Amino acid sequence: MMDLAMIAILFVCFSLMKLFTNWCSSQVDTGNGNNE
C-alpha cells in the first residue's frame, strides 16, 4: 500500500509542476499557444 501512496504523491507533484510550467510559459509568452 505504501508503494501506491508514493506513486500517487509523485504523480500529483509531477502534475503540479507541469501545470506550473505551462502557466509560467503562458505568462511569459502569450503569443505562442503551445500545448504539449
C-alpha positions, -999 to +999 in steps of 0.1 A: +000+000+000+029+024+007+041+020-029+007+031-042+008+062-019+043+071-031+033+067-067+002+089-061+022+116-044+048+115-072+021+117-098+005+147-081+038+165-077+046+159-114+011+172-125+015+203-103+050+210-118+036+206-153+007+229-146+031+255-131+055+253-161+026+257-185+012+287-166+047+303-165+052+298-202+018+313-210+026+343-187+060+349-203+050+343-239+013+348-246+019+349-283+026+312-285-002+287-278+020+256-274+001+227-259+022+196-251 
